Amino acid sequence: MELDRVSDANTIWEFFPDQEAELDLEPDTAARLRSLAEEISAFRQGGPLEPIVTKKLSEYFRLQHIFHSTGIEGNRLTLRETEVVLSEGIQLNDKPLADQLEVKDLAAAFNFLEECAQPETILREVDVRELHRLTVCNKSEADPGAYRRAGVVISGSELTPPEPLAVPALMEALLNWINRPKDLDRLAFASIAHHKLVAIHPFLDGNGRVSRLLMNFLLMRVGYPIVNIRREDRPRYYEALSFADIGLYSPLINLTLDRVLDIFREMKRVKEETERMRLWADRLGEKEAESAQRREEREYRIWLSSFETVKLEFQSRAELLDDELDSIEISFKPYPVPDLSKYLTLRERGRAAQTWFFSLRFRRNQESQHFFFRFYRDFEIHRGEKVIPLQLNWFRDGIETPVDDPSLRLREIWTDKAQGLMVRRQEGSRITSAPEASPARIAELFFEDVLKSCFGIG
């Protein structure tokens, strides 16, 4: 989206995109959204979680949402205190009563949300008002369930909310957009809807909590994991909302992507561990299965440690060069590390969704080069091997592809039990594979090649 599309304050309330192209997302954000959608689809094909597992996970996610969502607004209860108030109904005499009522209110709103979030459910204005009523039902000054009749400001934002008289029409437009068919990624849609409600700010208080409930309603009704934006995310969250205020949605969507992956990883871990333990128990007996699991966990920790060292070397050199070079900006971006279940998938199949490890972007004026490292095994290169290479890729004309420029020598990095860290490079017209004892040297050669080949430095 061009910035002049949202130069007028009103347009951010009236911008209701129906196509992904209207969002102008960063290429890596769009790629991550596609990968998540594919991974969730594959997860569903494996069948539902066992009912008792589903119940325990739902209780855990509900507690986490209530703790973090109220915490973003300043609630001072700890996670354990929140759990005690909700599960045991105990009043904590040494804690503010308002904080305890706040978590109870949000729990009631979350329960209502779960009841409503059925497939193909139409979201009605009365539902949004009921969410608000439940969220602040013990706070009469917030006028529970009613649109505001006074002007307000959004703390930490330069956006001025619309006049009270405009709120009903804007909410009607928002709900019409939410309920009509669209060609948008599910998570991107839910994230934008969440921002729209914050920007309209229809209520005197509780807008943030209700907007996060709305986002999760839209995710739950299509079978997506929920998003729990954490207390410690507050600075990043408010900054992302500020970018969304001018029509730049990638920062907000990247945050919700990170948090939905937190939940999704836990769901996959529980499902895969349950299935794996069942198979092991059938084949080897319980003791043998536990022994095999411990061995795999040990191998995973060793493998991850090697690549964390590689990542650290790339990050430290990116930050050093960004400080030293006046004409070139270098930014480093890490991604969530593969968990044990993803490691096992990569080892067996050579590929999995959401396996970006880190990315590097080089900018000089209008010139830009965007590289990313992902875990991926090319079967033409590693025939019959169970290695997990860290492959170097870049964006060419907006398309992600493995690097094939001879002037950029690095191709991939992997570990070998006998030889340790291995590197595949292009040397002239030949592709070579050899041990490399120094992750620092791998990083240095990469930066030297990029700066010389792409920017004429060195």
Secondary structure as a PSIPRED ss2 file (coil, helix, strand):
# PSIPRED VFORMAT (PSIPRED V4.0)

   1 M C   1.000  0.000  0.000
   2 E C   1.000  0.000  0.000
   3 L H   0.000  1.000  0.000
   4 D H   0.000  1.000  0.000
   5 R H   0.000  1.000  0.000
   6 V H   0.000  1.000  0.000
   7 S C   1.000  0.000  0.000
   8 D C   1.000  0.000  0.000
   9 A C   1.000  0.000  0.000
  10 N C   1.000  0.000  0.000
  11 T H   0.000  1.000  0.000
  12 I H   0.000  1.000  0.000
  13 W H   0.000  1.000  0.000
  14 E H   0.000  1.000  0.000
  15 F C   1.000  0.000  0.000
  16 F C   1.000  0.000  0.000
  17 P C   1.000  0.000  0.000
  18 D C   1.000  0.000  0.000
  19 Q E   0.000  0.000  1.000
  20 E H   0.000  1.000  0.000
  21 A H   0.000  1.000  0.000
  22 E H   0.000  1.000  0.000
  23 L H   0.000  1.000  0.000
  24 D C   1.000  0.000  0.000
  25 L C   1.000  0.000  0.000
  26 E C   1.000  0.000  0.000
  27 P H   0.000  1.000  0.000
  28 D H   0.000  1.000  0.000
  29 T H   0.000  1.000  0.000
  30 A H   0.000  1.000  0.000
  31 A H   0.000  1.000  0.000
  32 R H   0.000  1.000  0.000
  33 L H   0.000  1.000  0.000
  34 R H   0.000  1.000  0.000
  35 S H   0.000  1.000  0.000
  36 L H   0.000  1.000  0.000
  37 A H   0.000  1.000  0.000
  38 E H   0.000  1.000  0.000
  39 E H   0.000  1.000  0.000
  40 I H   0.000  1.000  0.000
  41 S H   0.000  1.000  0.000
  42 A H   0.000  1.000  0.000
  43 F H   0.000  1.000  0.000
  44 R H   0.000  1.000  0.000
  45 Q H   0.000  1.000  0.000
  46 G C   1.000  0.000  0.000
  47 G C   1.000  0.000  0.000
  48 P C   1.000  0.000  0.000
  49 L C   1.000  0.000  0.000
  50 E C   1.000  0.000  0.000
  51 P H   0.000  1.000  0.000
  52 I H   0.000  1.000  0.000
  53 V H   0.000  1.000  0.000
  54 T H   0.000  1.000  0.000
  55 K H   0.000  1.000  0.000
  56 K H   0.000  1.000  0.000
  57 L H   0.000  1.000  0.000
  58 S H   0.000  1.000  0.000
  59 E H   0.000  1.000  0.000
  60 Y H   0.000  1.000  0.000
  61 F H   0.000  1.000  0.000
  62 R H   0.000  1.000  0.000
  63 L H   0.000  1.000  0.000
  64 Q H   0.000  1.000  0.000
  65 H H   0.000  1.000  0.000
  66 I H   0.000  1.000  0.000
  67 F H   0.000  1.000  0.000
  68 H H   0.000  1.000  0.000
  69 S H   0.000  1.000  0.000
  70 T H   0.000  1.000  0.000
  71 G H   0.000  1.000  0.000
  72 I H   0.000  1.000  0.000
  73 E C   1.000  0.000  0.000
  74 G C   1.000  0.000  0.000
  75 N C   1.000  0.000  0.000
  76 R C   1.000  0.000  0.000
  77 L C   1.000  0.000  0.000
  78 T C   1.000  0.000  0.000
  79 L H   0.000  1.000  0.000
  80 R H   0.000  1.000  0.000
  81 E H   0.000  1.000  0.000
  82 T H   0.000  1.000  0.000
  83 E H   0.000  1.000  0.000
  84 V H   0.000  1.000  0.000
  85 V H   0.000  1.000  0.000
  86 L H   0.000  1.000  0.000
  87 S H   0.000  1.000  0.000
  88 E H   0.000  1.000  0.000
  89 G C   1.000  0.000  0.000
  90 I C   1.000  0.000  0.000
  91 Q C   1.000  0.000  0.000
  92 L C   1.000  0.000  0.000
  93 N C   1.000  0.000  0.000
  94 D C   1.000  0.000  0.000
  95 K C   1.000  0.000  0.000
  96 P C   1.000  0.000  0.000
  97 L H   0.000  1.000  0.000
  98 A H   0.000  1.000  0.000
  99 D H   0.000  1.000  0.000
 100 Q H   0.000  1.000  0.000
 101 L H   0.000  1.000  0.000
 102 E H   0.000  1.000  0.000
 103 V H   0.000  1.000  0.000
 104 K H   0.000  1.000  0.000
 105 D H   0.000  1.000  0.000
 106 L H   0.000  1.000  0.000
 107 A H   0.000  1.000  0.000
 108 A H   0.000  1.000  0.000
 109 A H   0.000  1.000  0.000
 110 F H   0.000  1.000  0.000
 111 N H   0.000  1.000  0.000
 112 F H   0.000  1.000  0.000
 113 L H   0.000  1.000  0.000
 114 E H   0.000  1.000  0.000
 115 E H   0.000  1.000  0.000
 116 C H   0.000  1.000  0.000
 117 A C   1.000  0.000  0.000
 118 Q C   1.000  0.000  0.000
 119 P C   1.000  0.000  0.000
 120 E C   1.000  0.000  0.000
 121 T C   1.000  0.000  0.000
 122 I C   1.000  0.000  0.000
 123 L C   1.000  0.000  0.000
 124 R C   1.000  0.000  0.000
 125 E H   0.000  1.000  0.000
 126 V H   0.000  1.000  0.000
 127 D H   0.000  1.000  0.000
 128 V H   0.000  1.000  0.000
 129 R H   0.000  1.000  0.000
 130 E H   0.000  1.000  0.000
 131 L H   0.000  1.000  0.000
 132 H H   0.000  1.000  0.000
 133 R H   0.000  1.000  0.000
 134 L H   0.000  1.000  0.000
 135 T H   0.000  1.000  0.000
 136 V C   1.000  0.000  0.000
 137 C C   1.000  0.000  0.000
 138 N C   1.000  0.000  0.000
 139 K C   1.000  0.000  0.000
 140 S H   0.000  1.000  0.000
 141 E H   0.000  1.000  0.000
 142 A H   0.000  1.000  0.000
 143 D C   1.000  0.000  0.000
 144 P C   1.000  0.000  0.000
 145 G C   1.000  0.000  0.000
 146 A C   1.000  0.000  0.000
 147 Y C   1.000  0.000  0.000
 148 R C   1.000  0.000  0.000
 149 R C   1.000  0.000  0.000
 150 A C   1.000  0.000  0.000
 151 G C   1.000  0.000  0.000
 152 V C   1.000  0.000  0.000
 153 V C   1.000  0.000  0.000
 154 I C   1.000  0.000  0.000
 155 S C   1.000  0.000  0.000
 156 G C   1.000  0.000  0.000
 157 S C   1.000  0.000  0.000
 158 E C   1.000  0.000  0.000
 159 L C   1.000  0.000  0.000
 160 T C   1.000  0.000  0.000
 161 P C   1.000  0.000  0.000
 162 P C   1.000  0.000  0.000
 163 E C   1.000  0.000  0.000
 164 P H   0.000  1.000  0.000
 165 L H   0.000  1.000  0.000
 166 A H   0.000  1.000  0.000
 167 V H   0.000  1.000  0.000
 168 P H   0.000  1.000  0.000
 169 A H   0.000  1.000  0.000
 170 L H   0.000  1.000  0.000
 171 M H   0.000  1.000  0.000
 172 E H   0.000  1.000  0.000
 173 A H   0.000  1.000  0.000
 174 L H   0.000  1.000  0.000
 175 L H   0.000  1.000  0.000
 176 N H   0.000  1.000  0.000
 177 W H   0.000  1.000  0.000
 178 I H   0.000  1.000  0.000
 179 N H   0.000  1.000  0.000
 180 R C   1.000  0.000  0.000
 181 P C   1.000  0.000  0.000
 182 K C   1.000  0.000  0.000
 183 D E   0.000  0.000  1.000
 184 L C   1.000  0.000  0.000
 185 D C   1.000  0.000  0.000
 186 R H   0.000  1.000  0.000
 187 L H   0.000  1.000  0.000
 188 A H   0.000  1.000  0.000
 189 F H   0.000  1.000  0.000
 190 A H   0.000  1.000  0.000
 191 S H   0.000  1.000  0.000
 192 I H   0.000  1.000  0.000
 193 A H   0.000  1.000  0.000
 194 H H   0.000  1.000  0.000
 195 H H   0.000  1.000  0.000
 196 K H   0.000  1.000  0.000
 197 L H   0.000  1.000  0.000
 198 V H   0.000  1.000  0.000
 199 A H   0.000  1.000  0.000
 200 I H   0.000  1.000  0.000
 201 H C   1.000  0.000  0.000
 202 P C   1.000  0.000  0.000
 203 F C   1.000  0.000  0.000
 204 L C   1.000  0.000  0.000
 205 D C   1.000  0.000  0.000
 206 G C   1.000  0.000  0.000
 207 N H   0.000  1.000  0.000
 208 G H   0.000  1.000  0.000
 209 R H   0.000  1.000  0.000
 210 V H   0.000  1.000  0.000
 211 S H   0.000  1.000  0.000
 212 R H   0.000  1.000  0.000
 213 L H   0.000  1.000  0.000
 214 L H   0.000  1.000  0.000
 215 M H   0.000  1.000  0.000
 216 N H   0.000  1.000  0.000
 217 F H   0.000  1.000  0.000
 218 L H   0.000  1.000  0.000
 219 L H   0.000  1.000  0.000
 220 M H   0.000  1.000  0.000
 221 R C   1.000  0.000  0.000
 222 V C   1.000  0.000  0.000
 223 G C   1.000  0.000  0.000
 224 Y C   1.000  0.000  0.000
 225 P C   1.000  0.000  0.000
 226 I C   1.000  0.000  0.000
 227 V C   1.000  0.000  0.000
 228 N C   1.000  0.000  0.000
 229 I C   1.000  0.000  0.000
 230 R C   1.000  0.000  0.000
 231 R H   0.000  1.000  0.000
 232 E H   0.000  1.000  0.000
 233 D H   0.000  1.000  0.000
 234 R H   0.000  1.000  0.000
 235 P H   0.000  1.000  0.000
 236 R H   0.000  1.000  0.000
 237 Y H   0.000  1.000  0.000
 238 Y H   0.000  1.000  0.000
 239 E H   0.000  1.000  0.000
 240 A H   0.000  1.000  0.000
 241 L H   0.000  1.000  0.000
 242 S H   0.000  1.000  0.000
 243 F H   0.000  1.000  0.000
 244 A H   0.000  1.000  0.000
 245 D H   0.000  1.000  0.000
 246 I C   1.000  0.000  0.000
 247 G C   1.000  0.000  0.000
 248 L C   1.000  0.000  0.000
 249 Y C   1.000  0.000  0.000
 250 S H   0.000  1.000  0.000
 251 P H   0.000  1.000  0.000
 252 L H   0.000  1.000  0.000
 253 I H   0.000  1.000  0.000
 254 N H   0.000  1.000  0.000
 255 L H   0.000  1.000  0.000
 256 T H   0.000  1.000  0.000
 257 L H   0.000  1.000  0.000
 258 D H   0.000  1.000  0.000
 259 R H   0.000  1.000  0.000
 260 V H   0.000  1.000  0.000
 261 L H   0.000  1.000  0.000
 262 D H   0.000  1.000  0.000
 263 I H   0.000  1.000  0.000
 264 F H   0.000  1.000  0.000
 265 R H   0.000  1.000  0.000
 266 E H   0.000  1.000  0.000
 267 M H   0.000  1.000  0.000
 268 K H   0.000  1.000  0.000
 269 R H   0.000  1.000  0.000
 270 V H   0.000  1.000  0.000
 271 K H   0.000  1.000  0.000
 272 E H   0.000  1.000  0.000
 273 E H   0.000  1.000  0.000
 274 T H   0.000  1.000  0.000
 275 E H   0.000  1.000  0.000
 276 R H   0.000  1.000  0.000
 277 M H   0.000  1.000  0.000
 278 R H   0.000  1.000  0.000
 279 L H   0.000  1.000  0.000
 280 W H   0.000  1.000  0.000
 281 A H   0.000  1.000  0.000
 282 D H   0.000  1.000  0.000
 283 R H   0.000  1.000  0.000
 284 L H   0.000  1.000  0.000
 285 G C   1.000  0.000  0.000
 286 E H   0.000  1.000  0.000
 287 K H   0.000  1.000  0.000
 288 E H   0.000  1.000  0.000
 289 A H   0.000  1.000  0.000
 290 E H   0.000  1.000  0.000
 291 S H   0.000  1.000  0.000
 292 A H   0.000  1.000  0.000
 293 Q H   0.000  1.000  0.000
 294 R H   0.000  1.000  0.000
 295 R H   0.000  1.000  0.000
 296 E H   0.000  1.000  0.000
 297 E H   0.000  1.000  0.000
 298 R H   0.000  1.000  0.000
 299 E H   0.000  1.000  0.000
 300 Y H   0.000  1.000  0.000
 301 R H   0.000  1.000  0.000
 302 I H   0.000  1.000  0.000
 303 W H   0.000  1.000  0.000
 304 L H   0.000  1.000  0.000
 305 S H   0.000  1.000  0.000
 306 S H   0.000  1.000  0.000
 307 F H   0.000  1.000  0.000
 308 E H   0.000  1.000  0.000
 309 T H   0.000  1.000  0.000
 310 V H   0.000  1.000  0.000
 311 K H   0.000  1.000  0.000
 312 L H   0.000  1.000  0.000
 313 E H   0.000  1.000  0.000
 314 F H   0.000  1.000  0.000
 315 Q H   0.000  1.000  0.000
 316 S H   0.000  1.000  0.000
 317 R H   0.000  1.000  0.000
 318 A H   0.000  1.000  0.000
 319 E H   0.000  1.000  0.000
 320 L H   0.000  1.000  0.000
 321 L H   0.000  1.000  0.000
 322 D H   0.000  1.000  0.000
 323 D H   0.000  1.000  0.000
 324 E H   0.000  1.000  0.000
 325 L C   1.000  0.000  0.000
 326 D C   1.000  0.000  0.000
 327 S C   1.000  0.000  0.000
 328 I C   1.000  0.000  0.000
 329 E E   0.000  0.000  1.000
 330 I E   0.000  0.000  1.000
 331 S E   0.000  0.000  1.000
 332 F E   0.000  0.000  1.000
 333 K E   0.000  0.000  1.000
 334 P E   0.000  0.000  1.000
 335 Y C   1.000  0.000  0.000
 336 P C   1.000  0.000  0.000
 337 V C   1.000  0.000  0.000
 338 P C   1.000  0.000  0.000
 339 D C   1.000  0.000  0.000
 340 L H   0.000  1.000  0.000
 341 S H   0.000  1.000  0.000
 342 K H   0.000  1.000  0.000
 343 Y H   0.000  1.000  0.000
 344 L H   0.000  1.000  0.000
 345 T H   0.000  1.000  0.000
 346 L H   0.000  1.000  0.000
 347 R H   0.000  1.000  0.000
 348 E H   0.000  1.000  0.000
 349 R H   0.000  1.000  0.000
 350 G C   1.000  0.000  0.000
 351 R C   1.000  0.000  0.000
 352 A C   1.000  0.000  0.000
 353 A C   1.000  0.000  0.000
 354 Q C   1.000  0.000  0.000
 355 T C   1.000  0.000  0.000
 356 W E   0.000  0.000  1.000
 357 F E   0.000  0.000  1.000
 358 F E   0.000  0.000  1.000
 359 S E   0.000  0.000  1.000
 360 L E   0.000  0.000  1.000
 361 R E   0.000  0.000  1.000
 362 F E   0.000  0.000  1.000
 363 R E   0.000  0.000  1.000
 364 R E   0.000  0.000  1.000
 365 N C   1.000  0.000  0.000
 366 Q C   1.000  0.000  0.000
 367 E E   0.000  0.000  1.000
 368 S E   0.000  0.000  1.000
 369 Q E   0.000  0.000  1.000
 370 H E   0.000  0.000  1.000
 371 F E   0.000  0.000  1.000
 372 F E   0.000  0.000  1.000
 373 F E   0.000  0.000  1.000
 374 R E   0.000  0.000  1.000
 375 F E   0.000  0.000  1.000
 376 Y C   1.000  0.000  0.000
 377 R C   1.000  0.000  0.000
 378 D C   1.000  0.000  0.000
 379 F C   1.000  0.000  0.000
 380 E C   1.000  0.000  0.000
 381 I C   1.000  0.000  0.000
 382 H C   1.000  0.000  0.000
 383 R C   1.000  0.000  0.000
 384 G C   1.000  0.000  0.000
 385 E C   1.000  0.000  0.000
 386 K C   1.000  0.000  0.000
 387 V C   1.000  0.000  0.000
 388 I C   1.000  0.000  0.000
 389 P C   1.000  0.000  0.000
 390 L E   0.000  0.000  1.000
 391 Q E   0.000  0.000  1.000
 392 L E   0.000  0.000  1.000
 393 N E   0.000  0.000  1.000
 394 W E   0.000  0.000  1.000
 395 F E   0.000  0.000  1.000
 396 R E   0.000  0.000  1.000
 397 D C   1.000  0.000  0.000
 398 G C   1.000  0.000  0.000
 399 I E   0.000  0.000  1.000
 400 E E   0.000  0.000  1.000
 401 T E   0.000  0.000  1.000
 402 P E   0.000  0.000  1.000
 403 V C   1.000  0.000  0.000
 404 D C   1.000  0.000  0.000
 405 D C   1.000  0.000  0.000
 406 P C   1.000  0.000  0.000
 407 S C   1.000  0.000  0.000
 408 L C   1.000  0.000  0.000
 409 R C   1.000  0.000  0.000
 410 L E   0.000  0.000  1.000
 411 R E   0.000  0.000  1.000
 412 E E   0.000  0.000  1.000
 413 I E   0.000  0.000  1.000
 414 W E   0.000  0.000  1.000
 415 T E   0.000  0.000  1.000
 416 D E   0.000  0.000  1.000
 417 K C   1.000  0.000  0.000
 418 A C   1.000  0.000  0.000
 419 Q C   1.000  0.000  0.000
 420 G E   0.000  0.000  1.000
 421 L E   0.000  0.000  1.000
 422 M E   0.000  0.000  1.000
 423 V E   0.000  0.000  1.000
 424 R E   0.000  0.000  1.000
 425 R E   0.000  0.000  1.000
 426 Q E   0.000  0.000  1.000
 427 E E   0.000  0.000  1.000
 428 G C   1.000  0.000  0.000
 429 S C   1.000  0.000  0.000
 430 R E   0.000  0.000  1.000
 431 I E   0.000  0.000  1.000
 432 T E   0.000  0.000  1.000
 433 S E   0.000  0.000  1.000
 434 A E   0.000  0.000  1.000
 435 P E   0.000  0.000  1.000
 436 E C   1.000  0.000  0.000
 437 A C   1.000  0.000  0.000
 438 S C   1.000  0.000  0.000
 439 P H   0.000  1.000  0.000
 440 A H   0.000  1.000  0.000
 441 R H   0.000  1.000  0.000
 442 I H   0.000  1.000  0.000
 443 A H   0.000  1.000  0.000
 444 E H   0.000  1.000  0.000
 445 L H   0.000  1.000  0.000
 446 F H   0.000  1.000  0.000
 447 F H   0.000  1.000  0.000
 448 E H   0.000  1.000  0.000
 449 D H   0.000  1.000  0.000
 450 V H   0.000  1.000  0.000
 451 L H   0.000  1.000  0.000
 452 K H   0.000  1.000  0.000
 453 S H   0.000  1.000  0.000
 454 C H   0.000  1.000  0.000
 455 F H   0.000  1.000  0.000
 456 G C   1.000  0.000  0.000
 457 I C   1.000  0.000  0.000
 458 G C   1.000  0.000  0.000
